[in-house]
Amino acid sequence: MSEHAILLTEARGGIGTITLNRPERKNALSPELLLLIHQRLSEWAASDDVRCLVITGGSGKAFSSGYDIAAIPTEMTPELAELMKTSNPLEFAMNTVAGYPYPTIAMLNGYAFGAGLNMAMCCDMRIAVEDVRVGMPPARLGLVYHPEGLRQFIEVTGMARCREIFFTGRTYQGREALEMGLVDRLVPEGELVSVTYGHAAEIAQNAPLSLKGTKRIMAMFQERTRLTEEQMREAEKLIGEAFNSDDLKEGQVAFFEKRKPRFTGK
C-alpha cells in the first residue's frame, strides 16, 4: 500500500497488521480511517487466513490521539461513501474490532486517548511501551461517553476502576496504566515489536476452531451486560443533553486555549 495511505495493512503467516498512518494528526481517528478499518477487518474476518490481529500506531509517539471530529472524508470508494450515510463510523469500527472472530492485540507504541484508547480496549490484549500515556477525557470536555464504549471499558477494567478513569479524566502513565488494567504488559520500546509479534505468532499457530470457538463463547458472556432498548433510549437522551450544553462549548474552548474549563452544569 502507498506510504501516503492513512491505513497500512499486511497479512503474513496467519498474522494481520493494521497500522494507523496519520502521523501529522497524531493518528487521530477520522471517519474515513474508521471506515477503512471496518472494511479491511470485515474482509479478513470472512476467511481464516488472519488468525491473530495486531493494531498499532506505527513507529511514532502516538498510537492514537482520539476521534478527529473535524476530519472530512476524501477520496472514498462508493462503498465507504454509502456507509457514511447510514452509520456512525466510530461505533462501526469499534464493533468490528471487538467482534473480530480471532484474537486481537493492541500494540501501543505511544500515547492513546479518548477513542484511540477505546479502540485498544476493544482488543483482547494490550502490549505497551514502558512510558505509555493513556486517558479518557470526556468529563473534562463536557461529554457523556456512549454506552457501548463504557461497556467495553467495564469489561476490561471492572466497574470500580472504570468509574475512576471516567470520573477523573486523568492521564495514566506506565505502571499506573498497568495497575488500572488499561494495559496488560509493559515492555521497553526496543522490544515492543518482538514481544508483540512473538505473542501473535504463538496465538496464530494454534487451532483455528479452538481460537474462534473460545472467543465466541467469551463474547456470549459479554452480551449479558448490554443495555435494554429502554435503557439505550435513556442513555441517548443523556448524551444529547450533554452534547447540546453550554458546558460542551466551554470544554472545547478551554481545551484549545489550554486552560481549565469553567463548567456551570448547563
Backbone hydrogen bonds in HBPLUS format (Angstrom, degrees):
<---DONOR---> <-ACCEPTOR-->    atom                        ^
c    i                          cat <-CA-CA->   ^        H-A-AA   ^      H-
h    n   atom  resd res      DA  || num        DHA   H-A  angle D-A-AA Bond
n    s   type  num  typ     dist DA aas  dist angle  dist       angle   num
A0005-ALA N   A0002-SER O   3.08 MM   3  5.37 165.3  2.11 110.1 114.8     1
A0021-ASN N   A0006-ILE O   2.87 MM  15  4.54 155.5  1.93 144.6 136.3     2
A0008-LEU N   A0019-THR O   3.01 MM  11  4.96 170.8  2.02 145.7 147.9     3
A0019-THR N   A0008-LEU O   2.75 MM  11  4.96 163.4  1.78 151.1 156.2     4
A0010-GLU N   A0017-THR O   2.95 MM   7  5.19 142.2  2.09 146.3 153.5     5
A0017-THR N   A0010-GLU O   2.71 MM   7  5.19 161.7  1.74 160.0 165.8     6
A0012-ARG N   A0015-ILE O   2.90 MM   3  5.40 165.3  1.93 152.9 154.1     7
A0015-ILE N   A0012-ARG O   3.04 MM   3  5.40 163.4  2.07 115.2 119.8     8
A0051-ARG N   A0014-GLY O   2.74 MM  37  5.25 136.7  1.92 129.7 141.4     9
A0016-GLY N   A0052-CYS O   2.90 MM  36  6.29 163.1  1.92 159.0 164.7    10
A0054-VAL N   A0016-GLY O   2.77 MM  38  6.12 157.3  1.82 161.6 169.6    11
A0018-ILE N   A0054-VAL O   2.95 MM  36  6.43 158.6  2.00 164.0 171.0    12
A0056-THR N   A0018-ILE O   3.09 MM  38  6.52 159.7  2.13 159.3 164.0    13
A0020-LEU N   A0056-THR O   2.92 MM  36  6.37 160.6  1.96 162.9 163.1    14
A0025-ARG N   A0022-ARG O   2.88 MM   3  5.44 151.8  1.96 119.3 128.1    15
A0027-ASN N   A0022-ARG O   2.83 MM   5  4.42 168.2  1.84 128.4 127.2    16
A0026-LYS N   A0023-PRO O   3.12 MM   3  4.71 164.7  2.14 103.0 103.5    17
A0028-ALA N   A0025-ARG O   3.03 MM   3  5.59 142.6  2.18 112.2 121.4    18
A0065-SER N   A0026-LYS O   3.04 MM  39  5.70 137.2  2.23 152.4 164.2    19
A0029-LEU N   A0066-GLY O   2.68 MM  37  5.92 164.4  1.70 154.5 159.6    20
A0068-ASP N   A0029-LEU O   3.06 MM  39  5.25 171.1  2.06 112.4 115.3    21
A0034-LEU N   A0030-SER O   2.95 MM   4  6.19 164.6  1.98 160.3 164.5    22
A0035-LEU N   A0031-PRO O   3.02 MM   4  6.22 157.8  2.07 149.0 154.3    23
A0036-LEU N   A0032-GLU O   3.02 MM   4  6.24 147.9  2.13 145.0 154.0    24
A0037-ILE N   A0033-LEU O   2.98 MM   4  6.28 151.6  2.06 149.0 156.5    25
A0038-HIS N   A0034-LEU O   3.03 MM   4  6.34 162.1  2.07 146.9 151.4    26
A0039-GLN N   A0035-LEU O   2.92 MM   4  6.10 158.3  1.96 143.9 149.9    27
A0040-ARG N   A0036-LEU O   2.94 MM   4  6.12 170.6  1.95 153.5 155.1    28
A0041-LEU N   A0037-ILE O   2.98 MM   4  6.10 173.2  1.99 157.4 159.7    29
A0042-SER N   A0038-HIS O   2.97 MM   4  5.99 151.0  2.05 144.4 152.6    30
A0043-GLU N   A0039-GLN O   3.11 MM   4  6.37 149.6  2.21 144.1 151.7    31
A0044-TRP N   A0040-ARG O   3.00 MM   4  6.37 160.7  2.04 152.6 157.6    32
A0045-ALA N   A0041-LEU O   2.78 MM   4  5.88 153.8  1.85 146.5 154.4    33
A0046-ALA N   A0043-GLU O   3.28 MM   3  5.40 141.4  2.44  98.0 108.4    34
A0047-SER N   A0044-TRP O   3.14 MM   3  5.66 165.5  2.16 114.1 118.6    35
A0053-LEU N   A0103-PRO O   2.99 MM  50  6.43 161.5  2.02 150.5 156.3    36
A0105-ILE N   A0053-LEU O   2.72 MM  52  6.09 150.8  1.80 156.9 167.2    37
A0055-ILE N   A0105-ILE O   2.89 MM  50  6.32 158.1  1.94 160.6 166.9    38
A0107-MET N   A0055-ILE O   2.78 MM  52  5.92 166.4  1.80 159.9 164.7    39
A0111-TYR N   A0061-LYS O   3.01 MM  50  6.58 136.6  2.20 157.4 144.5    40
A0063-PHE N   A0111-TYR O   2.89 MM  48  5.53 157.7  1.94 138.7 145.8    41
A0064-SER N   A0111-TYR O   3.27 MM  47  6.66 158.4  2.32 146.9 153.0    42
A0113-PHE N   A0064-SER O   3.10 MM  49  6.59 152.7  2.18 154.7 162.9    43
A0071-ALA N   A0068-ASP O   3.26 MM   3  5.60 160.3  2.30 109.3 115.2    44
A0081-ALA N   A0077-THR O   3.00 MM   4  6.27 160.0  2.04 155.9 162.1    45
A0082-GLU N   A0078-PRO O   3.00 MM   4  6.17 149.2  2.10 143.1 150.4    46
A0083-LEU N   A0079-GLU O   3.11 MM   4  6.42 154.8  2.17 144.9 151.3    47
A0084-MET N   A0080-LEU O   3.06 MM   4  6.31 149.8  2.16 147.0 154.7    48
A0085-LYS N   A0082-GLU O   3.14 MM   3  5.38 140.3  2.30 102.4 113.0    49
A0086-THR N   A0083-LEU O   3.19 MM   3  5.57 138.9  2.37 106.8 116.7    50
A0087-SER N   A0083-LEU O   2.97 MM   4  5.74 133.8  2.19 159.1 169.9    51
A0092-PHE N   A0088-ASN O   2.89 MM   4  5.96 163.5  1.91 162.7 168.2    52
A0093-ALA N   A0089-PRO O   2.96 MM   4  6.06 167.1  1.97 148.9 151.0    53
A0094-MET N   A0090-LEU O   3.05 MM   4  6.23 169.1  2.06 153.6 157.0    54
A0095-ASN N   A0091-GLU O   3.01 MM   4  6.06 166.6  2.03 149.9 153.6    55
A0096-THR N   A0092-PHE O   3.07 MM   4  6.25 145.4  2.19 140.4 150.4    56
A0097-VAL N   A0093-ALA O   2.92 MM   4  6.21 157.4  1.97 154.9 160.1    57
A0098-ALA N   A0094-MET O   2.88 MM   4  6.09 172.9  1.89 155.3 157.6    58
A0099-GLY N   A0095-ASN O   2.83 MM   4  5.78 143.2  1.96 136.1 146.3    59
A0100-TYR N   A0097-VAL O   3.25 MM   3  5.36 167.2  2.26 107.0 110.3    60
A0124-ASP N   A0104-THR O   3.08 MM  20  5.15 124.9  2.39 111.6 125.1    61
A0125-MET N   A0104-THR O   3.10 MM  21  6.46 136.4  2.30 143.6 156.0    62
A0106-ALA N   A0125-MET O   2.80 MM  19  6.19 165.2  1.82 153.4 156.3    63
A0127-ILE N   A0106-ALA O   2.96 MM  21  6.27 159.2  2.00 164.3 170.9    64
A0108-LEU N   A0127-ILE O   2.78 MM  19  6.01 148.6  1.88 151.7 159.3    65
A0129-VAL N   A0108-LEU O   3.13 MM  21  6.45 147.6  2.24 173.9 166.0    66
A0112-ALA N   A0133-ARG O   2.93 MM  21  6.48 149.8  2.02 153.7 163.5    67
A0135-GLY N   A0112-ALA O   3.25 MM  23  6.88 141.0  2.42 148.2 153.8    68
A0116-GLY N   A0113-PHE O   2.90 MM   3  5.23 135.0  2.10 148.7 140.2    69
A0114-GLY N   A0135-GLY O   3.01 MM  21  6.50 145.9  2.13 149.0 159.1    70
A0117-LEU N   A0114-GLY O   3.03 MM   3  5.43 121.0  2.39 106.7 119.6    71
A0118-ASN N   A0114-GLY O   2.97 MM   4  6.31 155.1  2.04 147.0 155.2    72
A0119-MET N   A0115-ALA O   2.91 MM   4  6.12 149.9  2.00 143.5 149.5    73
A0120-ALA N   A0116-GLY O   3.30 MM   4  6.64 152.9  2.38 138.4 145.0    74
A0121-MET N   A0117-LEU O   2.92 MM   4  6.25 148.5  2.02 148.6 158.2    75
A0122-CYS N   A0118-ASN O   3.04 MM   4  6.34 127.1  2.33 140.6 154.2    76
A0122-CYS N   A0119-MET O   3.13 MM   3  5.12 137.8  2.31  95.1 107.1    77
A0123-CYS N   A0120-ALA O   3.08 MM   3  5.40 154.7  2.14 105.7 113.6    78
A0184-ASP N   A0126-ARG O   2.89 MM  58  5.30 158.5  1.94 140.5 147.6    79
A0128-ALA N   A0185-ARG O   2.89 MM  57  6.20 173.6  1.90 164.3 165.6    80
A0187-VAL N   A0128-ALA O   2.91 MM  59  6.29 152.5  1.99 158.6 167.5    81
A0132-VAL N   A0129-VAL O   3.11 MM   3  5.39 155.6  2.17 123.2 121.4    82
A0130-GLU N   A0187-VAL O   3.01 MM  57  5.34 123.0  2.35 142.4 141.8    83
A0174-GLY N   A0132-VAL O   2.78 MM  42  5.16 157.1  1.83 150.5 158.4    84
A0134-VAL N   A0172-TYR O   2.86 MM  38  5.34 159.0  1.90 151.9 158.8    85
A0172-TYR N   A0134-VAL O   2.74 MM  38  5.34 165.9  1.76 166.5 167.5    86
A0140-ARG N   A0137-PRO O   2.88 MM   3  5.29 136.2  2.07 116.9 129.6    87
A0141-LEU N   A0138-PRO O   2.97 MM   3  5.10 148.1  2.07 103.7 113.9    88
A0142-GLY N   A0138-PRO O   2.96 MM   4  6.10 121.8  2.31 149.8 165.4    89
A0143-LEU N   A0138-PRO O   2.98 MM   5  4.84 167.2  2.00 140.4 138.5    90
A0149-GLY N   A0146-HIS O   3.09 MM   3  5.53 121.8  2.44 110.1 123.6    91
A0150-LEU N   A0146-HIS O   3.14 MM   4  6.49 158.2  2.19 153.2 159.9    92
A0151-ARG N   A0147-PRO O   2.87 MM   4  6.11 159.1  1.91 153.1 159.1    93
A0152-GLN N   A0148-GLU O   3.02 MM   4  6.26 152.2  2.10 143.3 150.2    94
A0153-PHE N   A0149-GLY O   3.16 MM   4  6.50 147.1  2.27 145.5 153.7    95
A0153-PHE N   A0150-LEU O   3.14 MM   3  5.19 121.9  2.50  95.8 110.0    96
A0154-ILE N   A0150-LEU O   2.90 MM   4  6.18 162.9  1.93 155.6 160.6    97
A0155-GLU N   A0151-ARG O   2.96 MM   4  6.15 158.6  2.01 152.8 157.5    98
A0156-VAL N   A0153-PHE O   3.10 MM   3  5.30 127.4  2.39 100.2 113.5    99
A0157-THR N   A0153-PHE O   2.83 MM   4  5.95 177.5  1.83 171.0 170.3   100
A0158-GLY N   A0154-ILE O   2.80 MM   4  4.66 145.1  1.92 126.2 135.0   101
A0162-CYS N   A0158-GLY O   3.06 MM   4  6.10 154.3  2.12 148.2 156.3   102
A0163-ARG N   A0159-MET O   2.93 MM   4  6.15 152.4  2.00 151.3 157.7   103
A0164-GLU N   A0160-ALA O   3.31 MM   4  6.69 159.5  2.35 145.4 149.5   104
A0165-ILE N   A0161-ARG O   2.94 MM   4  6.19 166.1  1.96 155.2 158.9   105
A0166-PHE N   A0162-CYS O   3.02 MM   4  6.19 165.9  2.04 155.0 157.3   106
A0167-PHE N   A0163-ARG O   2.79 MM   4  5.70 161.0  1.82 153.5 160.1   107
A0168-THR N   A0164-GLU O   3.08 MM   4  5.78 160.4  2.12 143.1 147.6   108
A0169-GLY N   A0165-ILE O   3.24 MM   4  5.83 143.3  2.38 125.0 135.0   109
A0176-GLU N   A0173-GLN O   3.06 MM   3  5.50 139.9  2.22 149.9 138.7   110
A0177-ALA N   A0174-GLY O   3.01 MM   3  5.43 119.4  2.39 108.3 122.2   111
A0178-LEU N   A0174-GLY O   3.19 MM   4  6.58 150.1  2.28 147.5 156.4   112
A0179-GLU N   A0175-ARG O   2.90 MM   4  6.17 160.2  1.94 152.3 157.3   113
A0180-MET N   A0176-GLU O   2.94 MM   4  6.16 144.4  2.07 147.5 157.0   114
A0182-LEU N   A0177-ALA O   2.97 MM   5  5.28 141.9  2.12 168.4 165.6   115
A0181-GLY N   A0178-LEU O   3.07 MM   3  5.23 156.3  2.13 104.8 112.1   116
A0191-GLU N   A0188-PRO O   2.88 MM   3  5.38 155.5  1.94 117.9 126.0   117
A0192-LEU N   A0189-GLU O   3.30 MM   3  5.34 161.7  2.33 105.5 110.9   118
A0195-VAL N   A0191-GLU O   2.90 MM   4  5.92 168.3  1.92 161.8 165.4   119
A0196-THR N   A0192-LEU O   2.97 MM   4  5.99 165.3  1.99 149.2 154.1   120
A0197-TYR N   A0193-VAL O   2.94 MM   4  6.02 172.4  1.95 154.2 156.8   121
A0198-GLY N   A0194-SER O   2.90 MM   4  5.83 132.8  2.12 134.0 146.6   122
A0199-HIS N   A0195-VAL O   3.07 MM   4  6.35 155.9  2.13 147.8 152.6   123
A0200-ALA N   A0196-THR O   2.94 MM   4  6.26 161.8  1.97 147.8 153.4   124
A0201-ALA N   A0197-TYR O   2.91 MM   4  5.89 157.5  1.96 136.0 141.7   125
A0202-GLU N   A0198-GLY O   3.11 MM   4  6.26 155.6  2.17 142.4 149.0   126
A0203-ILE N   A0199-HIS O   2.99 MM   4  6.28 153.6  2.06 152.0 159.2   127
A0204-ALA N   A0200-ALA O   2.83 MM   4  6.00 170.0  1.84 154.8 157.9   128
A0205-GLN N   A0201-ALA O   3.21 MM   4  6.24 139.8  2.38 142.8 149.7   129
A0206-ASN N   A0203-ILE O   3.00 MM   3  5.60 162.5  2.03 119.3 125.0   130
A0210-SER N   A0207-ALA O   3.11 MM   3  5.32 121.1  2.47 103.4 117.8   131
A0211-LEU N   A0207-ALA O   3.05 MM   4  6.37 162.1  2.08 158.8 163.9   132
A0212-LYS N   A0208-PRO O   2.92 MM   4  6.12 178.3  1.92 162.1 162.2   133
A0213-GLY N   A0209-LEU O   2.86 MM   4  5.72 157.6  1.91 139.1 146.7   134
A0214-THR N   A0210-SER O   2.94 MM   4  5.89 165.7  1.96 146.7 151.0   135
A0215-LYS N   A0211-LEU O   3.06 MM   4  6.17 163.3  2.09 147.3 152.4   136
A0216-ARG N   A0212-LYS O   2.95 MM   4  6.07 155.5  2.01 146.7 153.8   137
A0217-ILE N   A0213-GLY O   3.04 MM   4  6.26 158.4  2.09 149.2 154.4   138
A0218-MET N   A0214-THR O   3.04 MM   4  6.27 160.2  2.08 149.2 154.6   139
A0219-ALA N   A0215-LYS O   3.00 MM   4  6.24 148.9  2.10 142.8 151.4   140
A0220-MET N   A0216-ARG O   3.07 MM   4  6.42 135.7  2.27 139.7 151.4   141
A0220-MET N   A0217-ILE O   3.04 MM   3  5.03 126.9  2.33  94.6 108.8   142
A0221-PHE N   A0218-MET O   3.17 MM   3  5.37 125.0  2.48  99.5 112.0   143
A0222-GLN N   A0218-MET O   3.25 MM   4  6.62 154.3  2.32 144.1 151.1   144
A0223-GLU N   A0219-ALA O   3.01 MM   4  6.25 142.6  2.15 146.2 155.3   145
A0224-ARG N   A0221-PHE O   3.24 MM   3  5.75 154.0  2.31 109.9 116.9   146
A0225-THR N   A0222-GLN O   3.01 MM   3  5.72 165.9  2.03 121.2 125.8   147
A0226-ARG N   A0223-GLU O   3.36 MM   3  5.61 170.4  2.37 111.1 112.7   148
A0232-MET N   A0228-THR O   2.89 MM   4  6.15 150.6  1.97 149.3 157.9   149
A0233-ARG N   A0229-GLU O   3.02 MM   4  6.30 152.0  2.10 146.0 152.7   150
A0234-GLU N   A0230-GLU O   3.12 MM   4  6.45 155.9  2.18 145.8 152.0   151
A0235-ALA N   A0231-GLN O   2.88 MM   4  6.12 156.5  1.94 147.0 153.9   152
A0236-GLU N   A0232-MET O   2.86 MM   4  6.07 160.0  1.90 151.2 156.1   153
A0237-LYS N   A0233-ARG O   3.06 MM   4  6.28 146.8  2.18 141.4 150.0   154
A0238-LEU N   A0234-GLU O   3.08 MM   4  6.42 155.5  2.14 148.2 154.1   155
A0239-ILE N   A0235-ALA O   2.93 MM   4  6.22 156.1  1.99 151.7 158.7   156
A0240-GLY N   A0236-GLU O   2.93 MM   4  6.07 156.6  1.98 143.2 149.5   157
A0241-GLU N   A0237-LYS O   2.96 MM   4  6.21 156.0  2.01 149.6 155.4   158
A0242-ALA N   A0238-LEU O   3.19 MM   4  6.41 159.3  2.24 144.8 149.5   159
A0243-PHE N   A0239-ILE O   2.91 MM   4  6.10 153.4  1.98 146.5 154.9   160
A0244-ASN N   A0240-GLY O   3.02 MM   4  6.17 142.3  2.17 146.5 154.6   161
A0245-SER N   A0242-ALA O   3.21 MM   3  5.10 164.9  2.24 105.7 108.4   162
A0246-ASP N   A0266-LYS O   3.31 MM  20  5.69 169.8  2.32  94.5  94.5   163
A0250-GLU N   A0246-ASP O   2.94 MM   4  6.26 160.3  1.98 153.6 159.5   164
A0251-GLY N   A0247-ASP O   2.76 MM   4  5.95 154.7  1.83 148.3 155.6   165
A0252-GLN N   A0248-LEU O   2.95 MM   4  6.21 156.1  2.01 150.9 156.3   166
A0253-VAL N   A0249-LYS O   3.03 MM   4  6.26 165.9  2.05 151.4 155.1   167
A0254-ALA N   A0250-GLU O   2.87 MM   4  5.97 165.6  1.89 152.0 156.5   168
A0255-PHE N   A0251-GLY O   3.02 MM   4  6.09 148.8  2.12 138.5 146.7   169
A0256-PHE N   A0252-GLN O   3.16 MM   4  6.47 162.3  2.19 151.3 154.4   170
A0257-GLU N   A0253-VAL O   2.88 MM   4  6.08 144.7  2.01 146.9 158.0   171
A0258-LYS N   A0254-ALA O   2.85 MM   4  5.76 105.8  2.41 134.2 149.8   172
A0259-ARG N   A0254-ALA O   3.01 MM   5  5.16 165.2  2.03 143.8 148.6   173
A0258-LYS N   A0255-PHE O   3.22 MM   3  5.03 153.3  2.30  95.8 103.6   174
